[in-house]
């Protein structure tokens, strides 16, 4: 009887291996041969599933996204409270070893996007999806009263994405302490909380944003 092959599982396995290779050797070291070796798979088999560099990058990005989604599913999100937003946002920055690994892969790909249009396109698509997810989360929180009614979810989603990019780069490259990074995030989110009779909201797209990081979740 022929052996049944789970093709999706093989793709996921290769995506995980591609992430390990990227984190260890950078984009230059990400070859099909290196990914196949990391996956413990025959070169011809790996080439069948990942015949191009774009496919390898796509597999790596999909693997990173799946890891984040898997953790996010463990966050109770009904209703969406300020704490739910806090937990969800913290999943996207390198505050522990697991997320630092993911951020290293992202940063390697971000640097490569400067000279590789295909990678830049893939990361741009990922950015659009991230902002869309953040916007939906903020909209639900606002509907439940956890976010001030004056906050624009679309603008704030962009601001949060920018803030998280900057914090990620600083933690990985300038020695920003993860605990301090978490405090920066908390201060930013506190500004979004329902203000009632307090002063009007001030500030825009997070002080730790793209202008600071020069980066693109």
C-alpha positions, 0 to 999 in steps of 0.5 A: 500500500502506498505511503500517505504523504501529508504535503501541508505538513511537509511544507510547514516543516520546511517553513520552520527549517527556513526560519532556523536557517534565516536566524542562523545564517541570514538570507545569504545562507538560505538555500534549498540545500541548507533548508533541506539539511535543517529539515532532515529531508532529501534535497530533491524533496525540498526542491519539489516543495520549495522550488524558488527563493520566493517560495522559501521566504513565503514558507518562512513568513507563513510559519512565523504567522502560524506561531503567532496565531497559535499563541493568540488563540490562547488569549480570551477575546470576548469581550475585547478588553484593554488587557486583551489588547495588551496581551495580543500586542505583546505577542508581536515583540521580542520579550522572550526567547521564542519571540526573539527568534521570530523577530530575528527572522523578521529583521533579516527579511526586512533588511533583505527587502531593501534589495529584493523586490519579491521579499519586499512585496511579501512583507508589505502584504504581511504588514497590511494583514497585521494592520487589518487585524489590529484595526479589527481588535481595536474596533471591537474594544472600542465598541465594548467601551475599553477604548476611547471613542475618539480613537480612530482604529485605522490610525491607531492600528498604523501607530501600533504597528510602527511602535512595535516595529521600532521596539523590535529593532531596538531590543534586537540591535541596541540593547533595549531591555525587554522589560523596558520595552514592555513598559513602553507598550503599556504606556502607549496603550494606557493613552487609548483607554477610555478617558471620560473627563480627562484631558483630550487625547494627544500624541500620534503614531507612537514615539517609537515608530518607523522614523525611529526604527526604519523598519517594517510584523 
